[in-house]
Amino acid sequence: MFVVAHAVSCLCSFCRSTFSCVSKKFTMAVTAGKKKKDSGINPKISLVMKSGKYTLGYKTTLKSLRGGKSKLILIASNCPPLRKSELEYYAMLSKTMVHHYAGTNIDLGTACGRYYRIGVLSITDAGDSDILKTEAEGAAAK
């Protein structure tokens, strides 16, 4: 937020007169540089939570990876390295896509609409979300 003080002889687009800006300050919210398009992964995760099938947590994710049910797993950035490498290994064996979530386990829990921390999320059915197609395109671009 920027606070802009106008002079006495102001002919700005806010007041269009010379006397109304004598001692007033106008607060303008600057939104330049922000994207209007919601292209992050968080809306896609929330759509999976509403319409798809998923499992939350390390143990259930391992079970779904061993059973070959997972299509995508999301791992929080602060997941322990040994656990992360074990999940990646199981995902490689079951040919499952892995996405390293940029936020912490608190952020992933919030993105899932939960009030607790989530370190690992396994998606078995995306539902109405296009998260699997987006991740496949991202993996092909790399």
KOLMIMAR-321927 format. One record per residue: z, y, x of N, C-alpha, C in turn; residue number from 1. Coordinates in pm, whole numbers, plus 32768, in hexadecimal, padded with zeros to 4 digits. Example, Ala and Ser with C-alpha at 12.3 -4.5 7.8 and 13.67 -1.06 7.14 Angstrom:
n.z = 830C; n.y = 7DC7; n.x = 8527; ca.z = 830C; ca.y = 7E3E; ca.x = 84CE; c.z = 830C; c.y = 7EB6; c.x = 8528; seq = 1
n.z = 82C4; n.y = 7F1F; n.x = 8505; ca.z = 82CA; ca.y = 7F96; ca.x = 8557; c.z = 8313; c.y = 8003; c.x = 850A; seq = 2
***
This chain:
n.z = 8000; n.y = 7F8B; n.x = 8054; ca.z = 8000; ca.y = 8000; ca.x = 8000; c.z = 8000; c.y = 807B; c.x = 8059; seq = 1
n.z = 7FAB; n.y = 80D6; n.x = 8038; ca.z = 7FA5; ca.y = 8153; ca.x = 8081; c.z = 7FCE; c.y = 81C4; c.x = 8025; seq = 2
n.z = 801E; n.y = 821F; n.x = 8058; ca.z = 8048; ca.y = 8294; ca.x = 800C; c.z = 7FFA; c.y = 830A; c.x = 8040; seq = 3
n.z = 7FB0; n.y = 834A; n.x = 7FE4; ca.z = 7F59; ca.y = 83B8; ca.x = 800B; c.z = 7F8D; c.y = 8437; c.x = 7FC9; seq = 4
n.z = 7FAC; n.y = 849B; n.x = 8018; ca.z = 7FDA; ca.y = 851B; ca.x = 7FE3; c.z = 7F62; c.y = 8579; c.x = 7FD7; seq = 5
n.z = 7F53; n.y = 85B7; n.x = 7F64; ca.z = 7EE4; ca.y = 8611; ca.x = 7F4C; c.z = 7F0B; c.y = 86A1; c.x = 7F69; seq = 6
n.z = 7EAD; n.y = 86EC; n.x = 7F93; ca.z = 7EC5; ca.y = 877B; ca.x = 7FAF; c.z = 7EBD; c.y = 87CC; c.x = 7F2F; seq = 7
n.z = 7ED7; n.y = 884E; n.x = 7F39; ca.z = 7ED6; ca.y = 88A6; ca.x = 7EC4; c.z = 7E49; c.y = 88B6; c.x = 7E8E; seq = 8
n.z = 7DE6; n.y = 88BC; n.x = 7EE2; ca.z = 7D5D; ca.y = 88D0; ca.x = 7EB3; c.z = 7D11; c.y = 884C; c.x = 7EB0; seq = 9
n.z = 7D4A; n.y = 87EA; n.x = 7E6F; ca.z = 7D11; ca.y = 8764; ca.x = 7E6C; c.z = 7CAE; c.y = 8758; c.x = 7DF9; seq = 10
n.z = 7C3C; n.y = 8724; n.x = 7E14; ca.z = 7BDA; ca.y = 8705; ca.x = 7DAD; c.z = 7BB6; c.y = 8671; c.x = 7DB5; seq = 11
n.z = 7C1A; n.y = 861F; n.x = 7DBD; ca.z = 7C02; ca.y = 8590; ca.x = 7DCF; c.z = 7BD9; c.y = 8550; c.x = 7D4B; seq = 12
n.z = 7BB6; n.y = 84D2; n.x = 7D52; ca.z = 7B8B; ca.y = 848B; ca.x = 7CDA; c.z = 7BFF; c.y = 8467; c.x = 7C7F; seq = 13
n.z = 7C7B; n.y = 8475; n.x = 7CAF; ca.z = 7CEF; ca.y = 8454; ca.x = 7C5D; c.z = 7D15; c.y = 84C5; c.x = 7BFE; seq = 14
n.z = 7D0B; n.y = 8543; n.x = 7C2D; ca.z = 7D40; ca.y = 85AE; ca.x = 7BD9; c.z = 7CD6; c.y = 8610; c.x = 7BA9; seq = 15
n.z = 7C6F; n.y = 8628; n.x = 7BF5; ca.z = 7C00; ca.y = 8682; ca.x = 7BD1; c.z = 7C2D; c.y = 8710; c.x = 7BAF; seq = 16
n.z = 7C9F; n.y = 8737; n.x = 7BE3; ca.z = 7CC9; ca.y = 87C2; ca.x = 7BD1; c.z = 7D0C; c.y = 87F0; c.x = 7C51; seq = 17
n.z = 7D1E; n.y = 8872; n.x = 7C5D; ca.z = 7D56; ca.y = 88A7; ca.x = 7CD8; c.z = 7DEC; c.y = 88B4; c.x = 7CD4; seq = 18
n.z = 7E2D; n.y = 88AA; n.x = 7C60; ca.z = 7EBB; ca.y = 88C5; ca.x = 7C59; c.z = 7F11; c.y = 884A; c.x = 7C38; seq = 19
n.z = 7ED7; n.y = 87DC; n.x = 7C0E; ca.z = 7F29; ca.y = 876C; ca.x = 7BE3; c.z = 7F5F; c.y = 871A; c.x = 7C58; seq = 20
n.z = 7F2C; n.y = 872E; n.x = 7CD2; ca.z = 7F59; ca.y = 86DF; ca.x = 7D45; c.z = 7FB8; c.y = 872D; c.x = 7D9F; seq = 21
n.z = 7FFB; n.y = 8793; n.x = 7D6D; ca.z = 804C; ca.y = 87EA; ca.x = 7DC1; c.z = 80BA; c.y = 879B; c.x = 7E08; seq = 22
n.z = 8108; n.y = 874E; n.x = 7DC2; ca.z = 8174; ca.y = 8706; ca.x = 7E05; c.z = 8175; c.y = 8671; c.x = 7DE1; seq = 23
n.z = 8107; n.y = 863F; n.x = 7DAC; ca.z = 8102; ca.y = 85B4; ca.x = 7D84; c.z = 80CA; c.y = 855E; c.x = 7DF5; seq = 24
n.z = 80F5; n.y = 84E4; n.x = 7DF5; ca.z = 80BD; ca.y = 8482; ca.x = 7E52; c.z = 8082; c.y = 8410; c.x = 7E00; seq = 25
n.z = 800F; n.y = 83E5; n.x = 7E29; ca.z = 7FCD; ca.y = 8379; ca.x = 7DE3; c.z = 7FD1; c.y = 82FC; c.x = 7E3A; seq = 26
n.z = 7FF0; n.y = 828F; n.x = 7DFD; ca.z = 7FF4; ca.y = 8210; ca.x = 7E43; c.z = 7F76; c.y = 81C2; c.x = 7E1F; seq = 27
n.z = 7F2D; n.y = 819E; n.x = 7E85; ca.z = 7EB2; ca.y = 8154; ca.x = 7E6F; c.z = 7EC0; c.y = 80CA; c.x = 7EAF; seq = 28
n.z = 7EA1; n.y = 8066; n.x = 7E66; ca.z = 7EA1; ca.y = 7FDE; ca.x = 7E9D; c.z = 7E18; c.y = 7FC3; c.x = 7ED9; seq = 29
n.z = 7E16; n.y = 7FA3; n.x = 7F56; ca.z = 7D98; ca.y = 7F89; ca.x = 7F9A; c.z = 7D80; c.y = 7EF3; c.x = 7F9A; seq = 30
n.z = 7D0E; n.y = 7ECC; n.x = 7F60; ca.z = 7CEC; ca.y = 7E3E; ca.x = 7F5A; c.z = 7C6D; c.y = 7E20; c.x = 7FA7; seq = 31
n.z = 7C49; n.y = 7E76; n.x = 8003; ca.z = 7BD1; ca.y = 7E5F; ca.x = 8052; c.z = 7BE7; c.y = 7DEA; c.x = 80B0; seq = 32
n.z = 7B82; n.y = 7D96; n.x = 80BA; ca.z = 7B89; ca.y = 7D26; ca.x = 8115; c.z = 7BBC; c.y = 7CA5; c.x = 80D6; seq = 33
n.z = 7BED; n.y = 7CAB; n.x = 805B; ca.z = 7C1B; ca.y = 7C32; ca.x = 8018; c.z = 7BA6; c.y = 7BF2; c.x = 7FCE; seq = 34
n.z = 7BA4; n.y = 7B6F; n.x = 7FCE; ca.z = 7B3C; ca.y = 7B27; ca.x = 7F87; c.z = 7B63; c.y = 7B1A; c.x = 7EF5; seq = 35
n.z = 7B04; n.y = 7B2D; n.x = 7E9E; ca.z = 7B1C; ca.y = 7B19; ca.x = 7E10; c.z = 7B0D; c.y = 7A85; c.x = 7DEE; seq = 36
n.z = 7ABE; n.y = 7A3D; n.x = 7E3A; ca.z = 7AA4; ca.y = 79B1; ca.x = 7E21; c.z = 7B1A; c.y = 795D; c.x = 7E50; seq = 37
n.z = 7B48; n.y = 7905; n.x = 7DF9; ca.z = 7BBB; ca.y = 78B0; ca.x = 7E19; c.z = 7B85; c.y = 782F; c.x = 7E55; seq = 38
n.z = 7B6E; n.y = 782E; n.x = 7ED7; ca.z = 7B2C; ca.y = 77BC; ca.x = 7F15; c.z = 7B8B; c.y = 7765; c.x = 7F67; seq = 39
n.z = 7C0C; n.y = 777B; n.x = 7F5D; ca.z = 7C6C; ca.y = 772D; ca.x = 7FAB; c.z = 7C7F; c.y = 76A3; c.x = 7F70; seq = 40
n.z = 7CD4; n.y = 7658; n.x = 7FB0; ca.z = 7CED; ca.y = 75CF; ca.x = 7F83; c.z = 7D5E; c.y = 75CA; c.x = 7F1C; seq = 41
n.z = 7DB1; n.y = 7630; n.x = 7F15; ca.z = 7E22; ca.y = 7630; ca.x = 7EB8; c.z = 7DF9; c.y = 7624; c.x = 7E25; seq = 42
n.z = 7D92; n.y = 766C; n.x = 7DF5; ca.z = 7D69; ca.y = 7659; ca.x = 7D68; c.z = 7D34; c.y = 75CC; c.x = 7D4E; seq = 43
n.z = 7CF4; n.y = 7593; n.x = 7DB3; ca.z = 7CC0; ca.y = 750B; ca.x = 7DA3; c.z = 7D31; c.y = 74A6; c.x = 7D9C; seq = 44
n.z = 7D99; n.y = 74BE; n.x = 7DEB; ca.z = 7E0E; ca.y = 7465; ca.x = 7DE6; c.z = 7E51; c.y = 746E; c.x = 7D5E; seq = 45
n.z = 7E5E; n.y = 74E7; n.x = 7D29; ca.z = 7E9F; ca.y = 74F5; ca.x = 7CA6; c.z = 7E4C; c.y = 74B4; c.x = 7C37; seq = 46
n.z = 7DC7; n.y = 74B5; n.x = 7C46; ca.z = 7D72; ca.y = 7473; ca.x = 7BE3; c.z = 7D7F; c.y = 73DB; c.x = 7BED; seq = 47
n.z = 7D8F; n.y = 73A8; n.x = 7C66; ca.z = 7DA9; ca.y = 7318; ca.x = 7C77; c.z = 7E2D; c.y = 72F4; c.x = 7C37; seq = 48
n.z = 7E92; n.y = 7349; n.x = 7C46; ca.z = 7F15; ca.y = 732E; ca.x = 7C0B; c.z = 7F0D; c.y = 7327; c.x = 7B73; seq = 49
n.z = 7EB4; n.y = 7376; n.x = 7B39; ca.z = 7EA9; ca.y = 7379; ca.x = 7AA7; c.z = 7E53; c.y = 7307; c.x = 7A71; seq = 50
n.z = 7DE5; n.y = 72E6; n.x = 7AB6; ca.z = 7D85; ca.y = 728A; ca.x = 7A7A; c.z = 7D6B; c.y = 720B; c.x = 7ACA; seq = 51
n.z = 7D9F; n.y = 71FF; n.x = 7B44; ca.z = 7D81; ca.y = 718B; ca.x = 7B97; c.z = 7DF7; c.y = 712E; c.x = 7BA9; seq = 52
n.z = 7DE3; n.y = 70CF; n.x = 7C05; ca.z = 7E4F; ca.y = 7072; ca.x = 7C28; c.z = 7E71; c.y = 7085; c.x = 7CBB; seq = 53
n.z = 7EF2; n.y = 7081; n.x = 7CD8; ca.z = 7F20; ca.y = 709F; ca.x = 7D5F; c.z = 7FA5; c.y = 705C; c.x = 7D77; seq = 54
n.z = 7FCB; n.y = 7057; n.x = 7DF6; ca.z = 8051; ca.y = 702B; ca.x = 7E1A; c.z = 808A; c.y = 7090; c.x = 7E7C; seq = 55
n.z = 8109; n.y = 70A8; n.x = 7E72; ca.z = 814D; ca.y = 7108; ca.x = 7EC8; c.z = 81AA; c.y = 70BD; c.x = 7F26; seq = 56
n.z = 81AA; n.y = 70E4; n.x = 7FA4; ca.z = 8209; ca.y = 70AC; ca.x = 8000; c.z = 81CC; c.y = 7049; c.x = 8061; seq = 57
n.z = 8217; n.y = 702E; n.x = 80C9; ca.z = 81E9; ca.y = 6FDD; ca.x = 8139; c.z = 81DD; c.y = 6F49; c.x = 8113; seq = 58
n.z = 8245; n.y = 6F12; n.x = 80D6; ca.z = 8246; ca.y = 6E83; ca.x = 80B8; c.z = 81D9; c.y = 6E5C; c.x = 8054; seq = 59
n.z = 81CD; n.y = 6EA8; n.x = 7FEA; ca.z = 8169; ca.y = 6E86; ca.x = 7F85; c.z = 80DB; c.y = 6E9F; c.x = 7FB7; seq = 60
n.z = 80CC; n.y = 6F01; n.x = 8011; ca.z = 8049; ca.y = 6F18; ca.x = 804D; c.z = 8021; c.y = 6EA2; c.x = 80A5; seq = 61
n.z = 8080; n.y = 6E6D; n.x = 80F1; ca.z = 8063; ca.y = 6DF7; ca.x = 8142; c.z = 803E; c.y = 6D7F; c.x = 80EB; seq = 62
n.z = 8081; n.y = 6D70; n.x = 807B; ca.z = 8061; ca.y = 6D02; ca.x = 8020; c.z = 7FD4; c.y = 6D10; c.x = 7FE7; seq = 63
n.z = 7FB0; n.y = 6D8A; n.x = 7FC2; ca.z = 7F2A; ca.y = 6D9E; ca.x = 7F8A; c.z = 7EBE; c.y = 6D93; c.x = 7FF6; seq = 64
n.z = 7EE0; n.y = 6DB7; n.x = 8073; ca.z = 7E80; ca.y = 6DA5; ca.x = 80E0; c.z = 7E6C; c.y = 6D11; c.x = 80FF; seq = 65
n.z = 7ED9; n.y = 6CC5; n.x = 8102; ca.z = 7ECE; ca.y = 6C36; ca.x = 811C; c.z = 7E83; c.y = 6BED; c.x = 80AD; seq = 66
n.z = 7E94; n.y = 6C1C; n.x = 8033; ca.z = 7E4F; ca.y = 6BE0; ca.x = 7FC1; c.z = 7DBF; c.y = 6C0E; c.x = 7FB2; seq = 67
n.z = 7D97; n.y = 6C72; n.x = 8001; ca.z = 7D0E; ca.y = 6CA6; ca.x = 7FFA; c.z = 7CF3; c.y = 6CFC; c.x = 7F81; seq = 68
n.z = 7D5A; n.y = 6D33; n.x = 7F44; ca.z = 7D49; ca.y = 6D84; ca.x = 7ECB; c.z = 7D32; c.y = 6E17; c.x = 7EE9; seq = 69
n.z = 7D5F; n.y = 6E49; n.x = 7F5A; ca.z = 7D57; ca.y = 6ED7; ca.x = 7F7A; c.z = 7CC8; c.y = 6F01; c.x = 7F99; seq = 70
n.z = 7CA8; n.y = 6F7A; n.x = 7F6E; ca.z = 7C27; ca.y = 6FB5; ca.x = 7F8F; c.z = 7C36; c.y = 702A; c.x = 7FF2; seq = 71
n.z = 7CAA; n.y = 706C; n.x = 7FEB; ca.z = 7CC6; ca.y = 70DF; ca.x = 8041; c.z = 7D5C; c.y = 70E9; c.x = 8052; seq = 72
n.z = 7D88; n.y = 7106; n.x = 80CC; ca.z = 7E15; ca.y = 7124; ca.x = 80E1; c.z = 7E20; c.y = 71AE; c.x = 811E; seq = 73
n.z = 7E85; n.y = 71F6; n.x = 80F3; ca.z = 7EA3; ca.y = 727A; ca.x = 8128; c.z = 7F28; c.y = 7271; c.x = 8171; seq = 74
n.z = 7F29; n.y = 72A0; n.x = 81EE; ca.z = 7FA0; ca.y = 729A; ca.x = 8242; c.z = 7FCB; c.y = 7328; c.x = 8261; seq = 75
n.z = 8049; n.y = 7347; n.x = 824A; ca.z = 807E; ca.y = 73CD; ca.x = 8266; c.z = 8080; c.y = 73E6; c.x = 82FC; seq = 76
n.z = 807E; n.y = 7465; n.x = 8321; ca.z = 8074; ca.y = 748A; ca.x = 83AF; c.z = 80F2; c.y = 7467; c.x = 83FE; seq = 77
n.z = 8165; n.y = 7462; n.x = 83BB; ca.z = 81E0; ca.y = 7444; ca.x = 8404; c.z = 820C; c.y = 73B3; c.x = 83F3; seq = 78
n.z = 81AE; n.y = 735C; n.x = 83D3; ca.z = 81CA; ca.y = 72CD; ca.x = 83CE; c.z = 81E1; c.y = 729C; c.x = 845C; seq = 79
n.z = 8243; n.y = 7244; n.x = 8474; ca.z = 825D; ca.y = 7215; ca.x = 84FC; c.z = 81E2; c.y = 71D1; c.x = 8539; seq = 80
n.z = 81CB; n.y = 71E5; n.x = 85BC; ca.z = 8150; ca.y = 71B3; ca.x = 85FB; c.z = 813F; c.y = 711B; c.x = 85F2; seq = 81
n.z = 81A9; n.y = 70D0; n.x = 85FF; ca.z = 819F; ca.y = 703E; ca.x = 85F6; c.z = 8175; c.y = 7012; c.x = 856A; seq = 82
n.z = 81B1; n.y = 704F; n.x = 8506; ca.z = 818E; ca.y = 7032; ca.x = 847B; c.z = 80FD; c.y = 705B; c.x = 845E; seq = 83
n.z = 80D6; n.y = 70CE; n.x = 8493; ca.z = 804E; ca.y = 7100; ca.x = 847F; c.z = 7FE8; c.y = 70A1; c.x = 84BD; seq = 84
n.z = 8002; n.y = 7072; n.x = 8536; ca.z = 7FA3; ca.y = 7019; ca.x = 8578; c.z = 7F9E; c.y = 6F91; c.x = 8532; seq = 85
n.z = 8010; n.y = 6F63; n.x = 84FC; ca.z = 8010; ca.y = 6EE5; ca.x = 84B2; c.z = 7FBE; c.y = 6EF1; c.x = 8432; seq = 86
n.z = 7FCB; n.y = 6F62; n.x = 83ED; ca.z = 7F7C; ca.y = 6F79; ca.x = 8374; c.z = 7EE7; c.y = 6F81; c.x = 8395; seq = 87
n.z = 7EC6; n.y = 6FC5; n.x = 8403; ca.z = 7E3A; ca.y = 6FD0; ca.x = 842B; c.z = 7E00; c.y = 6F48; c.x = 844F; seq = 88
n.z = 7E51; n.y = 6EF3; n.x = 848E; ca.z = 7E24; ca.y = 6E6E; ca.x = 84B3; c.z = 7E08; c.y = 6E19; c.x = 8437; seq = 89
n.z = 7E64; n.y = 6E17; n.x = 83D8; ca.z = 7E4F; ca.y = 6DCE; ca.x = 835B; c.z = 7DD7; c.y = 6E06; c.x = 830F; seq = 90
n.z = 7DC6; n.y = 6E8A; n.x = 8311; ca.z = 7D54; ca.y = 6EC7; ca.x = 82CC; c.z = 7CD0; c.y = 6E9E; c.x = 830E; seq = 91
n.z = 7CD0; n.y = 6E95; n.x = 8391; ca.z = 7C57; ca.y = 6E6A; ca.x = 83D8; c.z = 7C35; c.y = 6DD9; c.x = 83B5; seq = 92
n.z = 7C9B; n.y = 6D84; n.x = 83AB; ca.z = 7C82; ca.y = 6CF8; ca.x = 8389; c.z = 7C4E; c.y = 6CE8; c.x = 82FA; seq = 93
n.z = 7C81; n.y = 6D39; n.x = 829F; ca.z = 7C58; ca.y = 6D30; ca.x = 8213; c.z = 7BE5; c.y = 6D8E; c.x = 81F0; seq = 94
n.z = 7BAF; n.y = 6DD2; n.x = 8254; ca.z = 7B3E; ca.y = 6E2F; ca.x = 8242; c.z = 7B5D; c.y = 6E9A; c.x = 81D8; seq = 95
n.z = 7BD0; n.y = 6ED8; n.x = 81EA; ca.z = 7BFF; ca.y = 6F42; ca.x = 8192; c.z = 7BF7; c.y = 6FC7; c.x = 81DB; seq = 96
n.z = 7BCF; n.y = 702F; n.x = 8194; ca.z = 7BC8; ca.y = 70B4; ca.x = 81CF; c.z = 7C55; c.y = 70EC; c.x = 81E3; seq = 97
n.z = 7C65; n.y = 713A; n.x = 824C; ca.z = 7CE6; ca.y = 7179; ca.x = 826B; c.z = 7CD0; c.y = 7210; c.x = 8271; seq = 98
n.z = 7D27; n.y = 7258; n.x = 822E; ca.z = 7D25; ca.y = 72EB; ca.x = 8237; c.z = 7DAC; c.y = 7318; c.x = 826B; seq = 99
n.z = 7DAA; n.y = 7363; n.x = 82D7; ca.z = 7E25; ca.y = 739C; ca.x = 830E; c.z = 7E3D; c.y = 7422; c.x = 82C9; seq = 100
n.z = 7E9F; n.y = 7421; n.x = 826F; ca.z = 7EBF; ca.y = 7497; ca.x = 8220; c.z = 7EF6; c.y = 7504; c.x = 827C; seq = 101
n.z = 7EC6; n.y = 757D; n.x = 826B; ca.z = 7EEA; ca.y = 75EB; ca.x = 82C5; c.z = 7F7B; c.y = 7617; c.x = 82B6; seq = 102
n.z = 7FB5; n.y = 7605; n.x = 8242; ca.z = 803E; ca.y = 7630; ca.x = 822B; c.z = 80A4; c.y = 75C4; c.x = 824A; seq = 103
n.z = 8121; n.y = 75E9; n.x = 823D; ca.z = 818F; ca.y = 758C; ca.x = 8256; c.z = 81A2; c.y = 7531; c.x = 81DC; seq = 104
n.z = 8206; n.y = 74D8; n.x = 81E6; ca.z = 8222; ca.y = 747F; ca.x = 8176; c.z = 8258; c.y = 74CD; c.x = 80FD; seq = 105
n.z = 8296; n.y = 753E; n.x = 8115; ca.z = 82C4; ca.y = 7593; ca.x = 80A7; c.z = 824B; c.y = 75CD; c.x = 805E; seq = 106
n.z = 81E6; n.y = 75FB; n.x = 80A9; ca.z = 816D; ca.y = 7633; ca.x = 806D; c.z = 811F; c.y = 75C9; c.x = 8020; seq = 107
n.z = 8119; n.y = 7550; n.x = 8057; ca.z = 80D3; ca.y = 74E3; ca.x = 8013; c.z = 811A; c.y = 74BE; c.x = 7F91; seq = 108
n.z = 819D; n.y = 74BE; n.x = 7F93; ca.z = 81E8; ca.y = 74A5; ca.x = 7F19; c.z = 81D0; c.y = 7510; c.x = 7EAF; seq = 109
n.z = 81C8; n.y = 758B; n.x = 7EDB; ca.z = 81AB; ca.y = 75F9; ca.x = 7E7F; c.z = 811E; c.y = 75EE; c.x = 7E47; seq = 110
n.z = 80BF; n.y = 75C9; n.x = 7E9B; ca.z = 8035; ca.y = 75B8; ca.x = 7E6E; c.z = 8028; c.y = 7547; c.x = 7E09; seq = 111
n.z = 8080; n.y = 74E3; n.x = 7E16; ca.z = 8081; ca.y = 7473; ca.x = 7DB7; c.z = 80CC; c.y = 7495; c.x = 7D37; seq = 112
n.z = 810C; n.y = 7507; n.x = 7D33; ca.z = 8157; ca.y = 752F; ca.x = 7CBD; c.z = 81E1; c.y = 74F2; c.x = 7CB7; seq = 113
n.z = 8215; n.y = 74CA; n.x = 7D28; ca.z = 829A; ca.y = 748E; ca.x = 7D2F; c.z = 82FB; c.y = 74F0; c.x = 7D71; seq = 114
n.z = 837B; n.y = 74DA; n.x = 7D58; ca.z = 83E2; ca.y = 752F; ca.x = 7D92; c.z = 8423; c.y = 74F0; c.x = 7E0C; seq = 115
n.z = 83E7; n.y = 7488; n.x = 7E40; ca.z = 841C; ca.y = 7447; ca.x = 7EB6; c.z = 83AC; c.y = 7439; c.x = 7F1F; seq = 116
n.z = 83D2; n.y = 740E; n.x = 7F96; ca.z = 8374; ca.y = 7404; ca.x = 8005; c.z = 8322; c.y = 7385; c.x = 7FF9; seq = 117
n.z = 82A1; n.y = 7390; n.x = 801D; ca.z = 8248; ca.y = 731D; ca.x = 801D; c.z = 8201; c.y = 731A; c.x = 80A3; seq = 118
n.z = 8218; n.y = 72B2; n.x = 80F0; ca.z = 81DA; ca.y = 72A6; ca.x = 8174; c.z = 8151; c.y = 726A; c.x = 816F; seq = 119
n.z = 813D; n.y = 720A; n.x = 8113; ca.z = 80BE; ca.y = 71C2; ca.x = 8109; c.z = 8099; c.y = 71B4; c.x = 8076; seq = 120
n.z = 8019; n.y = 71C7; n.x = 8059; ca.z = 7FE3; ca.y = 71B8; ca.x = 7FD3; c.z = 7F69; c.y = 715E; c.x = 7FDC; seq = 121
n.z = 7F66; n.y = 70F6; n.x = 7F8A; ca.z = 7EF6; ca.y = 709A; ca.x = 7F86; c.z = 7EAF; c.y = 70A8; c.x = 7F00; seq = 122
n.z = 7E2D; n.y = 70C1; n.x = 7F03; ca.z = 7DDF; ca.y = 70D0; ca.x = 7E88; c.z = 7D91; c.y = 704F; c.x = 7E72; seq = 123
n.z = 7DAA; n.y = 700E; n.x = 7E01; ca.z = 7D61; ca.y = 6F93; ca.x = 7DE1; c.z = 7CEF; c.y = 6FAD; c.x = 7D80; seq = 124
n.z = 7CFD; n.y = 7011; n.x = 7D29; ca.z = 7C93; ca.y = 7039; ca.x = 7CCD; c.z = 7C99; c.y = 70D0; c.x = 7CBF; seq = 125
n.z = 7C2B; n.y = 7113; n.x = 7CDC; ca.z = 7C2B; ca.y = 71A6; ca.x = 7CDE; c.z = 7C2B; c.y = 71E3; c.x = 7C53; seq = 126
n.z = 7C06; n.y = 719A; n.x = 7BEC; ca.z = 7C01; ca.y = 71D3; ca.x = 7B66; c.z = 7B91; c.y = 7238; c.x = 7B5B; seq = 127
n.z = 7BAF; n.y = 72AF; n.x = 7B26; ca.z = 7B4B; ca.y = 7318; ca.x = 7B15; c.z = 7B33; c.y = 736A; c.x = 7B93; seq = 128
n.z = 7B84; n.y = 7356; n.x = 7BF8; ca.z = 7B7A; ca.y = 73A5; ca.x = 7C73; c.z = 7B05; c.y = 7374; c.x = 7CC9; seq = 129
n.z = 7ACE; n.y = 73D0; n.x = 7D17; ca.z = 7A62; ca.y = 73AD; ca.x = 7D75; c.z = 7A95; c.y = 73A8; c.x = 7E05; seq = 130
n.z = 7B13; n.y = 7385; n.x = 7E15; ca.z = 7B52; ca.y = 7386; ca.x = 7E98; c.z = 7B16; c.y = 731B; c.x = 7EF4; seq = 131
n.z = 7AF0; n.y = 72A9; n.x = 7EBE; ca.z = 7AB6; ca.y = 723E; ca.x = 7F10; c.z = 7A2C; c.y = 7267; c.x = 7F43; seq = 132
n.z = 79DE; n.y = 72A6; n.x = 7EEC; ca.z = 7957; ca.y = 72D2; ca.x = 7F16; c.z = 7961; c.y = 7342; c.x = 7F7C; seq = 133
n.z = 79BE; n.y = 739D; n.x = 7F6B; ca.z = 79CF; ca.y = 740B; ca.x = 7FC9; c.z = 79FC; c.y = 73D8; c.x = 8051; seq = 134
n.z = 7A59; n.y = 737A; n.x = 8051; ca.z = 7A89; ca.y = 7342; ca.x = 80D0; c.z = 7A1D; c.y = 72F0; c.x = 8117; seq = 135
n.z = 79CA; n.y = 72AB; n.x = 80C7; ca.z = 795C; ca.y = 725E; ca.x = 8103; c.z = 78F7; c.y = 72BC; c.x = 8144; seq = 136
n.z = 78DC; n.y = 732D; n.x = 8104; ca.z = 7881; ca.y = 7390; ca.x = 813D; c.z = 78BD; c.y = 73CF; c.x = 81BA; seq = 137
n.z = 7940; n.y = 73E7; n.x = 81B7; ca.z = 7984; ca.y = 741F; ca.x = 822C; c.z = 7984; c.y = 73BF; c.x = 82A0; seq = 138
n.z = 7995; n.y = 733E; n.x = 8284; ca.z = 7993; ca.y = 72DA; ca.x = 82EE; c.z = 7906; c.y = 72C8; c.x = 8327; seq = 139
n.z = 78A0; n.y = 72D6; n.x = 82D3; ca.z = 7817; ca.y = 72CA; ca.x = 8301; c.z = 77EE; c.y = 7342; c.x = 8356; seq = 140
n.z = 7828; n.y = 73B7; n.x = 8337; ca.z = 7808; ca.y = 7431; ca.x = 8384; c.z = 7845; c.y = 742D; c.x = 840E; seq = 141
n.z = 78B4; n.y = 73E3; n.x = 841E; ca.z = 78F6; ca.y = 73DB; ca.x = 84A0; c.z = 78AA; c.y = 737C; c.x = 84F5; seq = 142
***
